[in-house]
Amino acid sequence: MTERMKKLMEQRAAALQKARALLDQAANEERDLTNEEQSQYDGWDDEIDACTRQIEREERLEQREAEAQRSANGERNPSAGRQPGGEERDEEDRTASREYRQSVIRYLANGTNDGVARFDSDVGETRSILGVSLSGDGATGGILAPTTLEKALLDFNKDYNIMRKIATVRSSNSDVDIPYTATHTTAYHIAEGADFTKSTPAWDKVSMKAYKAAALTVVTHEAMQDMFIDMESWVRDDFGMAFAELEENDFVNGTGSGQATGFLVSASSALTTASAAAIAGDEIIDLIHSVDRKYRERACFVASDTAVKAVRKLKTTDSQYIWQPGLVNGQPDRLLGYPLYTSAKMPALAGSATPMAFGDFSRYRILDRRGLYIQRLNELYATSGQVGFMAYRRYDGKLLDTGAVKKLTMHA
């Protein structure tokens, strides 16, 4: 970053801070801006716009200088849209660039494609770095979110979706068939000179697809104009929370029809409790030992909040609680020595419900289809003074080994 760009960014940040302080003061006093304050605000608003335009020019100039230097050194322009021979450049490279990220943020904030076109030296024409037409008859709809934004949304999702913490997560550009052995090779003792007895493992596969999850929200024109919304953070937090809520429900309860298959659908019930309203300590021990020993080393509990509340009250004969809090911030609580995770999507403790499960949840596979798509809708809600924002992504989830997880069923 040049010294000039650093000063421009500091100048813009200072103007933003002053404008925000002025609006907050008026809001706290429950009044509109005075004429003098409005004049001050307009001046700072103009200063912010001017700084932004200069910063964008500096960034474009820096990139062109770098491209010119690479060309002088005989290197290929890495921001070009195609590889030599006409092959499409890797989409991930394009969406990971700083130029692309800034273009998407401008598109979300302003709804235009202004200032995001660049000359593609390999094909000799000017193209939008976003790779789509954003308006008119050729509009192509949603655009790929920048790689940094997609990663930030998934990281945010993981903080609120416990299944992404304990499951195995992979990504792919296509449907995937995951092979596994339904029956395994057997080892045995053999006498000297005796014939070997062959084993024939049975192979099967689990097909992972991509189910579409979407979210649509609206923001008023006034909020867009007055609140200086950080579009990147807002998309990450607002859409991230919406997707986290939907995904966790899919990974726990999903039917597999138009959505992921939840582990409660695939896992078998280990036992039924004696009571419809309580879980006994011995029943938790039975649940643990219903899971094969090879899965117990990496096993944990997943339970509803009402089930966790019930088992937290259980004590041993010497009045020691079998539930123990996590000793380190960010670490899960423990139940009989195993990690215990609380999921709002698990059924509440009630008759015939399955409010608790135990096993190796790394055997649950989440497959993300690469790409988070976002779109700004200017016209659809214009008559109500709002702007729409839409996002969608695709994923699947399945329990690959149904023996790895068992569930506890309450008495009817």
C-alpha positions as CSV (number, residue, x, y, z in Angstrom):
1,M,0.0,0.0,0.0
2,T,1.4,3.4,-1.0
3,E,1.7,6.2,1.5
4,R,-0.8,8.2,-0.5
5,M,-3.4,5.4,-0.3
6,K,-2.8,5.0,3.4
7,K,-3.5,8.8,4.0
8,L,-6.7,8.6,1.8
9,M,-8.0,5.6,3.8
10,E,-7.2,7.4,7.1
11,Q,-9.0,10.6,5.8
12,R,-12.0,8.6,4.8
13,A,-12.2,6.8,8.1
14,A,-12.0,10.1,10.0
15,A,-14.9,11.5,7.9
16,L,-16.9,8.4,8.5
17,Q,-16.4,8.7,12.2
18,K,-17.4,12.3,12.3
19,A,-20.6,11.7,10.2
20,R,-21.5,8.7,12.4
21,A,-21.0,10.8,15.6
22,L,-23.2,13.6,14.3
23,L,-26.1,11.2,13.3
24,D,-25.8,9.3,16.7
25,Q,-26.0,12.6,18.6
26,A,-29.2,13.6,16.7
27,A,-30.7,10.2,17.2
28,N,-29.9,10.2,20.9
29,E,-31.6,13.6,21.3
30,E,-34.5,12.3,19.2
31,R,-34.4,15.2,16.6
32,D,-33.5,15.9,13.0
33,L,-30.2,17.5,12.0
34,T,-30.1,21.3,12.1
35,N,-29.3,23.2,9.0
36,E,-25.7,23.7,10.2
37,E,-25.4,20.0,11.0
38,Q,-26.9,19.0,7.7
39,S,-24.3,21.2,5.9
40,Q,-21.5,19.5,8.0
41,Y,-22.9,16.1,7.2
42,D,-23.1,16.8,3.5
43,G,-19.5,18.0,3.5
44,W,-18.3,14.8,5.2
45,D,-20.4,12.7,2.8
46,D,-18.8,14.4,-0.2
47,E,-15.4,13.9,1.4
48,I,-16.1,10.2,1.9
49,D,-17.2,9.8,-1.8
50,A,-14.1,11.8,-3.0
51,C,-11.7,9.6,-1.0
52,T,-13.4,6.4,-2.1
53,R,-13.0,7.5,-5.8
54,Q,-9.4,8.4,-5.3
55,I,-8.7,5.1,-3.5
56,E,-10.3,3.1,-6.3
57,R,-8.2,5.0,-8.8
58,E,-5.0,4.3,-6.8
59,E,-5.9,0.6,-6.6
60,R,-6.5,0.3,-10.3
61,L,-3.3,2.2,-11.1
62,E,-1.3,-0.1,-8.7
63,Q,-2.7,-3.2,-10.4
64,R,-2.0,-1.9,-13.9
65,E,1.5,-1.0,-12.9
66,A,2.0,-4.5,-11.5
67,E,0.6,-6.0,-14.7
68,A,2.9,-3.8,-16.8
69,Q,5.9,-4.9,-14.8
70,R,4.9,-8.6,-15.2
71,S,4.5,-8.1,-19.0
72,A,7.9,-6.4,-19.1
73,N,9.3,-9.5,-17.3
74,G,7.7,-11.9,-19.8
75,E,5.1,-13.1,-17.2
76,R,1.5,-13.7,-18.1
77,N,-1.2,-11.5,-16.6
78,P,-2.7,-13.5,-13.7
79,S,-5.9,-11.5,-13.7
80,A,-6.8,-12.5,-17.3
81,G,-10.0,-14.3,-17.9
82,R,-8.6,-17.3,-19.9
83,Q,-5.5,-19.4,-20.0
84,P,-3.4,-19.8,-23.2
85,G,-5.3,-22.0,-25.6
86,G,-8.7,-20.7,-24.6
87,E,-9.2,-22.7,-21.4
88,E,-11.3,-21.0,-18.7
89,R,-9.1,-19.6,-15.8
90,D,-9.8,-21.2,-12.4
91,E,-12.9,-19.5,-10.9
92,E,-11.4,-19.6,-7.5
93,D,-8.4,-17.5,-8.6
94,R,-10.7,-14.8,-9.9
95,T,-12.9,-14.6,-6.9
96,A,-9.9,-14.6,-4.5
97,S,-8.5,-11.3,-6.0
98,R,-8.7,-8.0,-4.1
99,E,-10.1,-6.4,-7.2
100,Y,-13.0,-8.8,-7.4
101,R,-13.8,-8.5,-3.7
102,Q,-13.9,-4.7,-3.9
103,S,-16.1,-4.9,-7.0
104,V,-18.6,-7.1,-5.3
105,I,-18.7,-4.8,-2.3
106,R,-19.4,-1.8,-4.6
107,Y,-22.1,-3.8,-6.4
108,L,-23.9,-4.7,-3.1
109,A,-23.6,-1.1,-1.8
110,N,-24.6,0.7,-5.0
111,G,-26.3,-1.9,-7.2
112,T,-24.2,-0.9,-10.2
113,N,-21.4,-2.4,-12.3
114,D,-19.6,0.9,-12.5
115,G,-15.9,0.9,-12.1
116,V,-15.4,-2.8,-12.2
117,A,-14.6,-3.4,-15.9
118,R,-11.0,-4.1,-16.9
119,F,-9.2,-4.8,-20.2
120,D,-8.5,-8.5,-20.8
121,S,-5.2,-8.5,-22.7
122,D,-5.5,-12.2,-23.7
123,V,-8.8,-11.7,-25.6
124,G,-8.4,-8.0,-26.5
125,E,-11.6,-6.7,-25.0
126,T,-13.0,-5.0,-21.9
127,R,-15.0,-7.3,-19.5
128,S,-16.6,-7.0,-16.1
129,I,-14.5,-8.6,-13.5
130,L,-17.7,-10.0,-12.0
131,G,-18.1,-12.1,-15.1
132,V,-21.8,-11.4,-15.4
133,S,-24.2,-8.8,-16.8
134,L,-26.0,-7.1,-13.9
135,S,-28.7,-5.2,-15.7
136,G,-30.7,-5.1,-18.9
137,D,-31.8,-8.0,-21.1
138,G,-28.5,-9.8,-20.6
139,A,-28.7,-9.9,-16.8
140,T,-27.5,-13.2,-15.5
141,G,-28.6,-12.9,-11.9
142,G,-26.4,-13.8,-8.9
143,I,-22.7,-13.4,-8.7
144,L,-20.1,-15.5,-7.0
145,A,-19.2,-14.1,-3.6
146,P,-15.5,-13.4,-3.1
147,T,-13.5,-16.3,-1.7
148,T,-12.8,-14.3,1.5
149,L,-16.5,-13.6,2.1
150,E,-17.5,-17.3,1.4
151,K,-14.9,-18.5,3.9
152,A,-15.9,-15.9,6.5
153,L,-19.5,-16.9,6.2
154,L,-18.6,-20.6,6.6
155,D,-16.4,-19.8,9.6
156,F,-19.3,-17.8,11.1
157,N,-21.7,-20.7,10.3
158,K,-19.4,-23.1,12.2
159,D,-19.6,-20.9,15.3
160,Y,-23.4,-21.4,15.5
161,N,-23.9,-24.7,13.8
162,I,-22.5,-27.5,16.1
163,M,-22.7,-30.1,13.3
164,R,-19.9,-28.2,11.4
165,K,-17.8,-28.6,14.5
166,I,-18.1,-32.3,14.9
167,A,-18.8,-33.6,11.4
168,T,-16.4,-34.1,8.5
169,V,-16.7,-31.3,6.1
170,R,-15.5,-31.5,2.4
171,S,-16.2,-29.4,-0.7
172,S,-16.6,-30.4,-4.3
173,N,-17.7,-28.9,-7.7
174,S,-19.9,-31.9,-8.5
175,D,-21.9,-34.8,-7.0
176,V,-19.7,-37.4,-5.2
177,D,-20.1,-41.1,-4.7
178,I,-18.3,-42.1,-1.5
179,P,-17.4,-45.9,-1.4
180,Y,-17.2,-47.8,1.8
181,T,-17.0,-51.5,2.9
182,A,-20.2,-52.9,4.2
183,T,-18.4,-56.0,5.4
184,H,-14.7,-56.2,6.1
185,T,-11.8,-58.7,5.6
186,T,-11.5,-61.3,8.4
187,A,-8.1,-62.3,9.9
188,Y,-7.7,-65.7,11.5
189,H,-5.1,-68.3,12.7
190,I,-3.9,-70.8,10.2
191,A,-2.0,-74.1,10.6
192,E,1.3,-74.7,8.8
193,G,0.8,-75.7,5.2
194,A,-3.0,-75.1,5.4
195,D,-4.9,-73.3,2.7
196,F,-5.9,-69.7,3.2
197,T,-9.6,-68.9,3.5
198,K,-10.5,-65.8,1.5
199,S,-12.6,-62.9,2.6
200,T,-14.8,-61.0,0.1
201,P,-15.6,-57.5,1.5
202,A,-18.9,-56.1,0.3
203,W,-18.6,-52.6,-1.2
204,D,-21.3,-50.0,-1.2
205,K,-21.5,-46.3,-1.8
206,V,-23.2,-43.2,-0.5
207,S,-24.2,-40.6,-3.1
208,M,-23.7,-37.0,-2.0
209,K,-25.6,-34.4,-4.0
210,A,-26.2,-30.6,-3.7
211,Y,-29.4,-29.2,-2.3
212,K,-30.1,-25.5,-2.7
213,A,-30.5,-23.3,0.4
214,A,-31.6,-19.7,-0.2
215,A,-32.3,-16.5,1.9
216,L,-33.9,-13.2,0.9
217,T,-33.9,-10.0,3.0
218,V,-34.8,-6.4,2.4
219,V,-33.2,-3.1,3.6
220,T,-34.9,0.3,3.5
221,H,-33.5,3.0,1.3
222,E,-33.1,5.2,4.4
223,A,-31.0,2.6,6.1
224,M,-28.8,2.2,3.0
225,Q,-28.3,6.0,2.8
226,D,-27.9,6.8,6.5
227,M,-26.3,3.8,8.3
228,F,-23.0,3.3,6.4
229,I,-23.7,-0.5,6.3
230,D,-20.5,-2.6,6.1
231,M,-22.0,-4.8,3.3
232,E,-19.4,-7.5,3.6
233,S,-19.8,-8.0,7.4
234,W,-23.6,-7.7,7.1
235,V,-23.8,-10.5,4.5
236,R,-21.5,-12.7,6.6
237,D,-23.4,-12.2,9.8
238,D,-27.0,-11.9,8.6
239,F,-27.0,-14.6,5.9
240,G,-24.4,-16.6,7.9
241,M,-26.8,-16.9,10.8
242,A,-29.8,-17.8,8.5
243,F,-27.8,-20.5,6.8
244,A,-26.5,-21.9,10.1
245,E,-30.0,-22.3,11.5
246,L,-31.2,-24.1,8.3
247,E,-28.2,-26.3,8.0
248,E,-28.1,-27.5,11.5
249,N,-31.8,-28.5,11.3
250,D,-31.0,-30.3,8.0
251,F,-28.0,-32.2,9.5
252,V,-30.1,-33.2,12.5
253,N,-33.6,-33.8,11.2
254,G,-33.4,-33.5,7.4
255,T,-35.5,-36.0,5.4
256,G,-33.1,-36.5,2.4
257,S,-35.9,-35.3,0.1
258,G,-34.8,-31.9,-1.3
259,Q,-32.5,-31.5,1.7
260,A,-29.7,-33.2,3.5
261,T,-30.3,-36.4,5.5
262,G,-30.2,-35.8,9.2
263,F,-28.4,-38.2,11.5
264,L,-31.6,-38.8,13.5
265,V,-33.2,-40.2,10.3
266,S,-30.3,-42.7,9.7
267,A,-29.2,-43.6,13.2
268,S,-30.9,-46.5,15.0
269,S,-32.4,-46.3,18.5
270,A,-30.2,-47.9,21.2
271,L,-32.8,-48.0,24.0
272,T,-36.1,-46.6,25.2
273,T,-36.1,-44.8,28.6
274,A,-38.3,-46.1,31.5
275,S,-39.8,-42.6,31.9
276,A,-41.4,-40.2,29.3
277,A,-40.1,-37.2,31.3
278,A,-36.7,-38.1,32.7
279,I,-33.4,-39.8,31.7
280,A,-31.6,-42.0,34.2
281,G,-27.9,-42.2,34.7
282,D,-27.8,-45.9,33.9
283,E,-29.7,-45.2,30.6
284,I,-26.9,-42.8,29.6
285,I,-24.3,-45.6,30.3
286,D,-26.4,-48.0,28.2
287,L,-26.4,-45.5,25.4
288,I,-22.7,-45.2,25.5
289,H,-22.1,-48.9,25.4
290,S,-24.6,-49.4,22.6
291,V,-22.0,-47.8,20.3
292,D,-19.1,-50.1,19.2
293,R,-15.9,-49.5,21.0
294,K,-14.1,-48.5,17.9
295,Y,-16.3,-45.4,17.6
296,R,-16.2,-44.4,21.3
297,E,-12.7,-43.0,21.2
298,R,-13.9,-40.0,19.1
299,A,-17.5,-40.0,20.3
300,C,-19.6,-37.2,21.9
301,F,-23.2,-36.5,22.9
302,V,-25.6,-34.3,21.0
303,A,-28.7,-33.3,23.0
304,S,-31.5,-30.8,23.1
305,D,-31.4,-28.1,25.7
306,T,-34.2,-29.7,27.8
307,A,-32.3,-33.0,27.8
308,V,-29.1,-31.2,28.8
309,K,-31.0,-29.5,31.6
310,A,-32.3,-32.9,32.9
311,V,-28.9,-34.7,32.8
312,R,-27.1,-31.8,34.5
313,K,-29.1,-32.6,37.7
314,L,-28.0,-36.2,37.8
315,K,-25.6,-37.2,40.6
316,T,-23.6,-40.2,41.6
317,T,-24.2,-41.9,45.0
318,D,-21.6,-39.6,46.5
319,S,-23.5,-36.5,45.3
320,Q,-21.1,-35.7,42.4
321,Y,-22.7,-34.4,39.2
322,I,-22.0,-36.6,36.2
323,W,-22.1,-33.4,34.1
324,Q,-19.0,-31.3,34.1
325,P,-18.5,-27.8,32.6
326,G,-15.9,-27.2,30.0
327,L,-12.7,-26.1,31.8
328,V,-11.4,-23.9,28.9
329,N,-13.4,-21.3,27.0
330,G,-14.6,-22.7,23.7
331,Q,-14.3,-26.3,24.9
332,P,-17.6,-28.3,25.3
333,D,-19.1,-29.5,28.5
334,R,-18.6,-33.2,29.4
335,L,-21.0,-35.9,30.4
336,L,-19.5,-39.1,31.9
337,G,-16.2,-38.0,30.4
338,Y,-17.5,-37.4,26.8
339,P,-18.0,-34.0,25.1
340,L,-21.6,-32.8,25.3
341,Y,-23.0,-30.5,22.6
342,T,-26.3,-28.7,22.8
343,S,-28.4,-28.4,19.6
344,A,-31.5,-26.3,19.4
345,K,-32.6,-28.5,16.5
346,M,-32.7,-31.7,18.6
347,P,-36.2,-32.7,19.8
348,A,-37.2,-31.5,23.2
349,L,-37.4,-34.0,26.0
350,A,-40.9,-35.5,25.7
351,G,-42.7,-38.8,25.2
352,S,-41.5,-40.8,22.2
353,A,-39.0,-38.1,21.3
354,T,-35.2,-38.7,20.6
355,P,-33.6,-35.8,22.5
356,M,-30.1,-37.3,22.8
357,A,-27.6,-39.1,20.6
358,F,-24.1,-40.5,21.1
359,G,-21.4,-41.6,18.8
360,D,-18.6,-40.7,16.4
361,F,-20.1,-37.8,14.5
362,S,-17.0,-37.5,12.3
363,R,-18.7,-40.3,10.3
364,Y,-21.3,-37.7,9.3
365,R,-20.2,-36.2,6.1
366,I,-21.1,-32.6,5.0
367,L,-20.4,-31.8,1.3
368,D,-20.4,-28.2,0.3
369,R,-20.7,-27.3,-3.3
370,R,-18.2,-24.6,-3.9
371,G,-19.6,-21.1,-4.4
372,L,-21.8,-18.7,-2.5
373,Y,-24.0,-16.6,-4.8
374,I,-25.4,-13.2,-4.0
375,Q,-27.6,-10.8,-5.8
376,R,-29.0,-7.3,-5.2
377,L,-32.6,-6.7,-6.2
378,N,-33.2,-3.0,-7.0
379,E,-36.5,-3.0,-8.7
380,L,-38.5,-5.8,-7.0
381,Y,-39.1,-3.8,-3.8
382,A,-38.7,-0.3,-5.1
383,T,-42.4,0.7,-4.6
384,S,-42.0,0.0,-0.9
385,G,-38.8,1.9,-0.6
386,Q,-36.6,-1.1,-0.1
387,V,-33.7,-3.0,-1.7
388,G,-33.7,-6.8,-1.7
389,F,-30.6,-9.0,-1.1
390,M,-30.7,-12.6,-2.0
391,A,-28.1,-15.3,-1.4
392,Y,-28.0,-19.0,-2.0
393,R,-25.6,-21.9,-1.7
394,R,-25.7,-25.7,-2.0
395,Y,-24.7,-28.6,0.2
396,D,-25.6,-32.1,1.3
397,G,-25.1,-34.2,4.5
398,K,-25.3,-37.9,5.3
399,L,-24.3,-40.3,8.1
400,L,-21.9,-42.6,6.2
401,D,-21.8,-45.3,8.9
402,T,-25.1,-45.9,10.7
403,G,-23.4,-47.9,13.3
404,A,-21.3,-44.9,14.4
405,V,-24.2,-43.0,16.1
406,K,-27.0,-44.3,18.3
407,K,-30.0,-42.3,19.6
408,L,-32.0,-42.5,22.9
409,T,-35.8,-42.7,22.6
410,M,-38.1,-41.5,25.4
411,H,-40.8,-43.7,26.6
412,A,-44.2,-42.9,25.1
